Amino acid sequence: MVQINKKTNQIEVSIPGDISDLTSMQTALMDLIQNYNFNDSGICANNTFFYAINLLQALTPDTDQQENGIKNRGQH
């Protein structure tokens, strides 16, 4: 689900899952970026990398969220 707050100019993406799902998504994005074939495709993916990295940064939980995710993992 995507929610947009026009007052703060923020987009909130809600994805069902836990910290391990988030980690899997981040790993998948990093894998895509790391395995991009520059020899065949050149630098035409600059925008793709820009948006993928921004999304990856936005998906990264802050320290408190990471600690809470680890603490709460065994409670479900």
Phi and psi restraints in degrees (range 20) as a CNS / XPLOR table:
assign (resid 1 and name C) (resid 2 and name N)
       (resid 2 and name CA) (resid 2 and name C) 1.0 -118.0 20.0 2
assign (resid 2 and name N) (resid 2 and name CA)
       (resid 2 and name C) (resid 3 and name N) 1.0 129.7 20.0 2
assign (resid 2 and name C) (resid 3 and name N)
       (resid 3 and name CA) (resid 3 and name C) 1.0 -122.8 20.0 2
assign (resid 3 and name N) (resid 3 and name CA)
       (resid 3 and name C) (resid 4 and name N) 1.0 138.5 20.0 2
assign (resid 3 and name C) (resid 4 and name N)
       (resid 4 and name CA) (resid 4 and name C) 1.0 -116.6 20.0 2
assign (resid 4 and name N) (resid 4 and name CA)
       (resid 4 and name C) (resid 5 and name N) 1.0 127.3 20.0 2
assign (resid 4 and name C) (resid 5 and name N)
       (resid 5 and name CA) (resid 5 and name C) 1.0 -105.2 20.0 2
assign (resid 5 and name N) (resid 5 and name CA)
       (resid 5 and name C) (resid 6 and name N) 1.0 103.0 20.0 2
assign (resid 5 and name C) (resid 6 and name N)
       (resid 6 and name CA) (resid 6 and name C) 1.0 -68.9 20.0 2
assign (resid 6 and name N) (resid 6 and name CA)
       (resid 6 and name C) (resid 7 and name N) 1.0 -26.6 20.0 2
assign (resid 6 and name C) (resid 7 and name N)
       (resid 7 and name CA) (resid 7 and name C) 1.0 -67.7 20.0 2
assign (resid 7 and name N) (resid 7 and name CA)
       (resid 7 and name C) (resid 8 and name N) 1.0 -40.8 20.0 2
assign (resid 7 and name C) (resid 8 and name N)
       (resid 8 and name CA) (resid 8 and name C) 1.0 -101.4 20.0 2
assign (resid 8 and name N) (resid 8 and name CA)
       (resid 8 and name C) (resid 9 and name N) 1.0 -2.5 20.0 2
assign (resid 8 and name C) (resid 9 and name N)
       (resid 9 and name CA) (resid 9 and name C) 1.0 57.4 20.0 2
assign (resid 9 and name N) (resid 9 and name CA)
       (resid 9 and name C) (resid 10 and name N) 1.0 44.5 20.0 2
assign (resid 9 and name C) (resid 10 and name N)
       (resid 10 and name CA) (resid 10 and name C) 1.0 -119.8 20.0 2
assign (resid 10 and name N) (resid 10 and name CA)
       (resid 10 and name C) (resid 11 and name N) 1.0 147.2 20.0 2
assign (resid 10 and name C) (resid 11 and name N)
       (resid 11 and name CA) (resid 11 and name C) 1.0 -115.0 20.0 2
assign (resid 11 and name N) (resid 11 and name CA)
       (resid 11 and name C) (resid 12 and name N) 1.0 128.7 20.0 2
assign (resid 11 and name C) (resid 12 and name N)
       (resid 12 and name CA) (resid 12 and name C) 1.0 -113.0 20.0 2
assign (resid 12 and name N) (resid 12 and name CA)
       (resid 12 and name C) (resid 13 and name N) 1.0 125.2 20.0 2
assign (resid 12 and name C) (resid 13 and name N)
       (resid 13 and name CA) (resid 13 and name C) 1.0 -109.9 20.0 2
assign (resid 13 and name N) (resid 13 and name CA)
       (resid 13 and name C) (resid 14 and name N) 1.0 122.4 20.0 2
assign (resid 13 and name C) (resid 14 and name N)
       (resid 14 and name CA) (resid 14 and name C) 1.0 -106.1 20.0 2
assign (resid 14 and name N) (resid 14 and name CA)
       (resid 14 and name C) (resid 15 and name N) 1.0 124.3 20.0 2
assign (resid 14 and name C) (resid 15 and name N)
       (resid 15 and name CA) (resid 15 and name C) 1.0 -127.4 20.0 2
assign (resid 15 and name N) (resid 15 and name CA)
       (resid 15 and name C) (resid 16 and name N) 1.0 125.6 20.0 2
assign (resid 15 and name C) (resid 16 and name N)
       (resid 16 and name CA) (resid 16 and name C) 1.0 -63.8 20.0 2
assign (resid 16 and name N) (resid 16 and name CA)
       (resid 16 and name C) (resid 17 and name N) 1.0 138.9 20.0 2
assign (resid 16 and name C) (resid 17 and name N)
       (resid 17 and name CA) (resid 17 and name C) 1.0 147.5 20.0 2
assign (resid 17 and name N) (resid 17 and name CA)
       (resid 17 and name C) (resid 18 and name N) 1.0 -174.6 20.0 2
assign (resid 17 and name C) (resid 18 and name N)
       (resid 18 and name CA) (resid 18 and name C) 1.0 -123.1 20.0 2
assign (resid 18 and name N) (resid 18 and name CA)
       (resid 18 and name C) (resid 19 and name N) 1.0 -167.9 20.0 2
assign (resid 18 and name C) (resid 19 and name N)
       (resid 19 and name CA) (resid 19 and name C) 1.0 -61.8 20.0 2
assign (resid 19 and name N) (resid 19 and name CA)
       (resid 19 and name C) (resid 20 and name N) 1.0 -31.0 20.0 2
assign (resid 19 and name C) (resid 20 and name N)
       (resid 20 and name CA) (resid 20 and name C) 1.0 -71.4 20.0 2
assign (resid 20 and name N) (resid 20 and name CA)
       (resid 20 and name C) (resid 21 and name N) 1.0 -33.7 20.0 2
assign (resid 20 and name C) (resid 21 and name N)
       (resid 21 and name CA) (resid 21 and name C) 1.0 -64.9 20.0 2
assign (resid 21 and name N) (resid 21 and name CA)
       (resid 21 and name C) (resid 22 and name N) 1.0 -42.5 20.0 2
assign (resid 21 and name C) (resid 22 and name N)
       (resid 22 and name CA) (resid 22 and name C) 1.0 -62.1 20.0 2
assign (resid 22 and name N) (resid 22 and name CA)
       (resid 22 and name C) (resid 23 and name N) 1.0 -43.7 20.0 2
assign (resid 22 and name C) (resid 23 and name N)
       (resid 23 and name CA) (resid 23 and name C) 1.0 -61.6 20.0 2
assign (resid 23 and name N) (resid 23 and name CA)
       (resid 23 and name C) (resid 24 and name N) 1.0 -40.0 20.0 2
assign (resid 23 and name C) (resid 24 and name N)
       (resid 24 and name CA) (resid 24 and name C) 1.0 -63.5 20.0 2
assign (resid 24 and name N) (resid 24 and name CA)
       (resid 24 and name C) (resid 25 and name N) 1.0 -40.3 20.0 2
assign (resid 24 and name C) (resid 25 and name N)
       (resid 25 and name CA) (resid 25 and name C) 1.0 -63.8 20.0 2
assign (resid 25 and name N) (resid 25 and name CA)
       (resid 25 and name C) (resid 26 and name N) 1.0 -43.3 20.0 2
assign (resid 25 and name C) (resid 26 and name N)
       (resid 26 and name CA) (resid 26 and name C) 1.0 -64.7 20.0 2
assign (resid 26 and name N) (resid 26 and name CA)
       (resid 26 and name C) (resid 27 and name N) 1.0 -42.6 20.0 2
assign (resid 26 and name C) (resid 27 and name N)
       (resid 27 and name CA) (resid 27 and name C) 1.0 -62.8 20.0 2
assign (resid 27 and name N) (resid 27 and name CA)
       (resid 27 and name C) (resid 28 and name N) 1.0 -40.8 20.0 2
assign (resid 27 and name C) (resid 28 and name N)
       (resid 28 and name CA) (resid 28 and name C) 1.0 -62.6 20.0 2
assign (resid 28 and name N) (resid 28 and name CA)
       (resid 28 and name C) (resid 29 and name N) 1.0 -43.6 20.0 2
assign (resid 28 and name C) (resid 29 and name N)
       (resid 29 and name CA) (resid 29 and name C) 1.0 -62.5 20.0 2
assign (resid 29 and name N) (resid 29 and name CA)
       (resid 29 and name C) (resid 30 and name N) 1.0 -43.8 20.0 2
assign (resid 29 and name C) (resid 30 and name N)
       (resid 30 and name CA) (resid 30 and name C) 1.0 -63.4 20.0 2
assign (resid 30 and name N) (resid 30 and name CA)
       (resid 30 and name C) (resid 31 and name N) 1.0 -39.1 20.0 2
assign (resid 30 and name C) (resid 31 and name N)
       (resid 31 and name CA) (resid 31 and name C) 1.0 -62.6 20.0 2
assign (resid 31 and name N) (resid 31 and name CA)
       (resid 31 and name C) (resid 32 and name N) 1.0 -43.0 20.0 2
assign (resid 31 and name C) (resid 32 and name N)
       (resid 32 and name CA) (resid 32 and name C) 1.0 -60.7 20.0 2
assign (resid 32 and name N) (resid 32 and name CA)
       (resid 32 and name C) (resid 33 and name N) 1.0 -43.6 20.0 2
assign (resid 32 and name C) (resid 33 and name N)
       (resid 33 and name CA) (resid 33 and name C) 1.0 -66.9 20.0 2
assign (resid 33 and name N) (resid 33 and name CA)
       (resid 33 and name C) (resid 34 and name N) 1.0 -44.7 20.0 2
assign (resid 33 and name C) (resid 34 and name N)
       (resid 34 and name CA) (resid 34 and name C) 1.0 -67.2 20.0 2
assign (resid 34 and name N) (resid 34 and name CA)
       (resid 34 and name C) (resid 35 and name N) 1.0 -29.5 20.0 2
assign (resid 34 and name C) (resid 35 and name N)
       (resid 35 and name CA) (resid 35 and name C) 1.0 -99.9 20.0 2
assign (resid 35 and name N) (resid 35 and name CA)
       (resid 35 and name C) (resid 36 and name N) 1.0 11.0 20.0 2
assign (resid 35 and name C) (resid 36 and name N)
       (resid 36 and name CA) (resid 36 and name C) 1.0 -63.6 20.0 2
assign (resid 36 and name N) (resid 36 and name CA)
       (resid 36 and name C) (resid 37 and name N) 1.0 133.1 20.0 2
assign (resid 36 and name C) (resid 37 and name N)
       (resid 37 and name CA) (resid 37 and name C) 1.0 -93.2 20.0 2
assign (resid 37 and name N) (resid 37 and name CA)
       (resid 37 and name C) (resid 38 and name N) 1.0 94.6 20.0 2
assign (resid 37 and name C) (resid 38 and name N)
       (resid 38 and name CA) (resid 38 and name C) 1.0 -68.0 20.0 2
assign (resid 38 and name N) (resid 38 and name CA)
       (resid 38 and name C) (resid 39 and name N) 1.0 -31.1 20.0 2
assign (resid 38 and name C) (resid 39 and name N)
       (resid 39 and name CA) (resid 39 and name C) 1.0 -62.2 20.0 2
assign (resid 39 and name N) (resid 39 and name CA)
       (resid 39 and name C) (resid 40 and name N) 1.0 -41.1 20.0 2
assign (resid 39 and name C) (resid 40 and name N)
       (resid 40 and name CA) (resid 40 and name C) 1.0 -86.8 20.0 2
assign (resid 40 and name N) (resid 40 and name CA)
       (resid 40 and name C) (resid 41 and name N) 1.0 -34.3 20.0 2
assign (resid 40 and name C) (resid 41 and name N)
       (resid 41 and name CA) (resid 41 and name C) 1.0 -106.9 20.0 2
assign (resid 41 and name N) (resid 41 and name CA)
       (resid 41 and name C) (resid 42 and name N) 1.0 -11.0 20.0 2
assign (resid 41 and name C) (resid 42 and name N)
       (resid 42 and name CA) (resid 42 and name C) 1.0 66.1 20.0 2
assign (resid 42 and name N) (resid 42 and name CA)
       (resid 42 and name C) (resid 43 and name N) 1.0 -152.9 20.0 2
assign (resid 42 and name C) (resid 43 and name N)
       (resid 43 and name CA) (resid 43 and name C) 1.0 -97.9 20.0 2
assign (resid 43 and name N) (resid 43 and name CA)
       (resid 43 and name C) (resid 44 and name N) 1.0 18.5 20.0 2
assign (resid 43 and name C) (resid 44 and name N)
       (resid 44 and name CA) (resid 44 and name C) 1.0 -67.3 20.0 2
assign (resid 44 and name N) (resid 44 and name CA)
       (resid 44 and name C) (resid 45 and name N) 1.0 -9.8 20.0 2
assign (resid 44 and name C) (resid 45 and name N)
       (resid 45 and name CA) (resid 45 and name C) 1.0 -97.6 20.0 2
assign (resid 45 and name N) (resid 45 and name CA)
       (resid 45 and name C) (resid 46 and name N) 1.0 19.7 20.0 2
assign (resid 45 and name C) (resid 46 and name N)
       (resid 46 and name CA) (resid 46 and name C) 1.0 -54.4 20.0 2
assign (resid 46 and name N) (resid 46 and name CA)
       (resid 46 and name C) (resid 47 and name N) 1.0 -46.9 20.0 2
assign (resid 46 and name C) (resid 47 and name N)
       (resid 47 and name CA) (resid 47 and name C) 1.0 -64.0 20.0 2
assign (resid 47 and name N) (resid 47 and name CA)
       (resid 47 and name C) (resid 48 and name N) 1.0 -38.3 20.0 2
assign (resid 47 and name C) (resid 48 and name N)
       (resid 48 and name CA) (resid 48 and name C) 1.0 -59.8 20.0 2
assign (resid 48 and name N) (resid 48 and name CA)
       (resid 48 and name C) (resid 49 and name N) 1.0 -46.0 20.0 2
assign (resid 48 and name C) (resid 49 and name N)
       (resid 49 and name CA) (resid 49 and name C) 1.0 -65.5 20.0 2
assign (resid 49 and name N) (resid 49 and name CA)
       (resid 49 and name C) (resid 50 and name N) 1.0 -41.3 20.0 2
assign (resid 49 and name C) (resid 50 and name N)
       (resid 50 and name CA) (resid 50 and name C) 1.0 -57.4 20.0 2
assign (resid 50 and name N) (resid 50 and name CA)
       (resid 50 and name C) (resid 51 and name N) 1.0 -51.0 20.0 2
assign (resid 50 and name C) (resid 51 and name N)
       (resid 51 and name CA) (resid 51 and name C) 1.0 -70.8 20.0 2
assign (resid 51 and name N) (resid 51 and name CA)
       (resid 51 and name C) (resid 52 and name N) 1.0 -37.3 20.0 2
assign (resid 51 and name C) (resid 52 and name N)
       (resid 52 and name CA) (resid 52 and name C) 1.0 -63.7 20.0 2
assign (resid 52 and name N) (resid 52 and name CA)
       (resid 52 and name C) (resid 53 and name N) 1.0 -42.5 20.0 2
assign (resid 52 and name C) (resid 53 and name N)
       (resid 53 and name CA) (resid 53 and name C) 1.0 -68.2 20.0 2
assign (resid 53 and name N) (resid 53 and name CA)
       (resid 53 and name C) (resid 54 and name N) 1.0 -41.1 20.0 2
assign (resid 53 and name C) (resid 54 and name N)
       (resid 54 and name CA) (resid 54 and name C) 1.0 -61.4 20.0 2
assign (resid 54 and name N) (resid 54 and name CA)
       (resid 54 and name C) (resid 55 and name N) 1.0 -42.4 20.0 2
assign (resid 54 and name C) (resid 55 and name N)
       (resid 55 and name CA) (resid 55 and name C) 1.0 -64.9 20.0 2
assign (resid 55 and name N) (resid 55 and name CA)
       (resid 55 and name C) (resid 56 and name N) 1.0 -42.4 20.0 2
assign (resid 55 and name C) (resid 56 and name N)
       (resid 56 and name CA) (resid 56 and name C) 1.0 -61.6 20.0 2
assign (resid 56 and name N) (resid 56 and name CA)
       (resid 56 and name C) (resid 57 and name N) 1.0 -42.5 20.0 2
assign (resid 56 and name C) (resid 57 and name N)
       (resid 57 and name CA) (resid 57 and name C) 1.0 -64.3 20.0 2
assign (resid 57 and name N) (resid 57 and name CA)
       (resid 57 and name C) (resid 58 and name N) 1.0 -40.1 20.0 2
assign (resid 57 and name C) (resid 58 and name N)
       (resid 58 and name CA) (resid 58 and name C) 1.0 -68.5 20.0 2
assign (resid 58 and name N) (resid 58 and name CA)
       (resid 58 and name C) (resid 59 and name N) 1.0 -30.2 20.0 2
assign (resid 58 and name C) (resid 59 and name N)
       (resid 59 and name CA) (resid 59 and name C) 1.0 -79.3 20.0 2
assign (resid 59 and name N) (resid 59 and name CA)
       (resid 59 and name C) (resid 60 and name N) 1.0 -14.2 20.0 2
assign (resid 59 and name C) (resid 60 and name N)
       (resid 60 and name CA) (resid 60 and name C) 1.0 -74.8 20.0 2
assign (resid 60 and name N) (resid 60 and name CA)
       (resid 60 and name C) (resid 61 and name N) 1.0 118.7 20.0 2
assign (resid 60 and name C) (resid 61 and name N)
       (resid 61 and name CA) (resid 61 and name C) 1.0 -67.1 20.0 2
assign (resid 61 and name N) (resid 61 and name CA)
       (resid 61 and name C) (resid 62 and name N) 1.0 145.3 20.0 2
assign (resid 61 and name C) (resid 62 and name N)
       (resid 62 and name CA) (resid 62 and name C) 1.0 -72.1 20.0 2
assign (resid 62 and name N) (resid 62 and name CA)
       (resid 62 and name C) (resid 63 and name N) 1.0 176.0 20.0 2
assign (resid 62 and name C) (resid 63 and name N)
       (resid 63 and name CA) (resid 63 and name C) 1.0 -58.0 20.0 2
assign (resid 63 and name N) (resid 63 and name CA)
       (resid 63 and name C) (resid 64 and name N) 1.0 -44.9 20.0 2
assign (resid 63 and name C) (resid 64 and name N)
       (resid 64 and name CA) (resid 64 and name C) 1.0 -61.8 20.0 2
assign (resid 64 and name N) (resid 64 and name CA)
       (resid 64 and name C) (resid 65 and name N) 1.0 -43.7 20.0 2
assign (resid 64 and name C) (resid 65 and name N)
       (resid 65 and name CA) (resid 65 and name C) 1.0 -64.0 20.0 2
assign (resid 65 and name N) (resid 65 and name CA)
       (resid 65 and name C) (resid 66 and name N) 1.0 -39.3 20.0 2
assign (resid 65 and name C) (resid 66 and name N)
       (resid 66 and name CA) (resid 66 and name C) 1.0 -64.1 20.0 2
assign (resid 66 and name N) (resid 66 and name CA)
       (resid 66 and name C) (resid 67 and name N) 1.0 -45.4 20.0 2
assign (resid 66 and name C) (resid 67 and name N)
       (resid 67 and name CA) (resid 67 and name C) 1.0 -63.7 20.0 2
assign (resid 67 and name N) (resid 67 and name CA)
       (resid 67 and name C) (resid 68 and name N) 1.0 -43.0 20.0 2
assign (resid 67 and name C) (resid 68 and name N)
       (resid 68 and name CA) (resid 68 and name C) 1.0 -64.6 20.0 2
assign (resid 68 and name N) (resid 68 and name CA)
       (resid 68 and name C) (resid 69 and name N) 1.0 -38.2 20.0 2
assign (resid 68 and name C) (resid 69 and name N)
       (resid 69 and name CA) (resid 69 and name C) 1.0 -63.5 20.0 2
assign (resid 69 and name N) (resid 69 and name CA)
       (resid 69 and name C) (resid 70 and name N) 1.0 -39.3 20.0 2
assign (resid 69 and name C) (resid 70 and name N)
       (resid 70 and name CA) (resid 70 and name C) 1.0 -71.2 20.0 2
assign (resid 70 and name N) (resid 70 and name CA)
       (resid 70 and name C) (resid 71 and name N) 1.0 -43.2 20.0 2
assign (resid 70 and name C) (resid 71 and name N)
       (resid 71 and name CA) (resid 71 and name C) 1.0 -63.4 20.0 2
assign (resid 71 and name N) (resid 71 and name CA)
       (resid 71 and name C) (resid 72 and name N) 1.0 -41.5 20.0 2
assign (resid 71 and name C) (resid 72 and name N)
       (resid 72 and name CA) (resid 72 and name C) 1.0 -82.8 20.0 2
assign (resid 72 and name N) (resid 72 and name CA)
       (resid 72 and name C) (resid 73 and name N) 1.0 -9.6 20.0 2
assign (resid 72 and name C) (resid 73 and name N)
       (resid 73 and name CA) (resid 73 and name C) 1.0 -59.9 20.0 2
assign (resid 73 and name N) (resid 73 and name CA)
       (resid 73 and name C) (resid 74 and name N) 1.0 -41.4 20.0 2
assign (resid 73 and name C) (resid 74 and name N)
       (resid 74 and name CA) (resid 74 and name C) 1.0 -79.4 20.0 2
assign (resid 74 and name N) (resid 74 and name CA)
       (resid 74 and name C) (resid 75 and name N) 1.0 -5.4 20.0 2
assign (resid 74 and name C) (resid 75 and name N)
       (resid 75 and name CA) (resid 75 and name C) 1.0 -91.8 20.0 2
assign (resid 75 and name N) (resid 75 and name CA)
       (resid 75 and name C) (resid 76 and name N) 1.0 -5.4 20.0 2
